[in-house]
């Protein structure tokens, strides 16, 4: 996938998430199934991981620097995202924050030279930087599909 396609995919999720302002607050917080996340949790999860990418990956890729040593506790990040989604922040505020953070991520991706996307991903010589971001897009789309199914079910 080219840099432009990666950016288009990241932007398309902004437009789609913005459309979620129309759903009810009940549906926004309603879990997909017993003990699972709801839509609010997923949007907060997107924000958390976009911030992680901005801080710990994209700026280092842009400057062609080694990634910082970061202890990534996926469960803790996801739990904090869910807690944040249910902290009293409104649906509109959470969506607005997602849009702001995702636009920042896109802006930084746009600054990375096209050829960088075909270079090896640091620490994983069998994966390119472009392939890494394709994996992030697949992650976005998996969660988007969960949300779409949940909305249709309700």
Secondary structure, DSSP 8 states (H G I E B T S, - for coil): --HHHHHHHHHHHHHHHHHGGGS-HHHHHS-SSTT---HHHHHHHHHHHHHHHIIIIIHHHHTT---------HHHHHHHHHHHHTTT--HHHHHHHHHHHHHHHHHHHHHS-GGGGGSEETTEEEEEHHHHHHHHHHHHHHHHHHHHHHHHH-
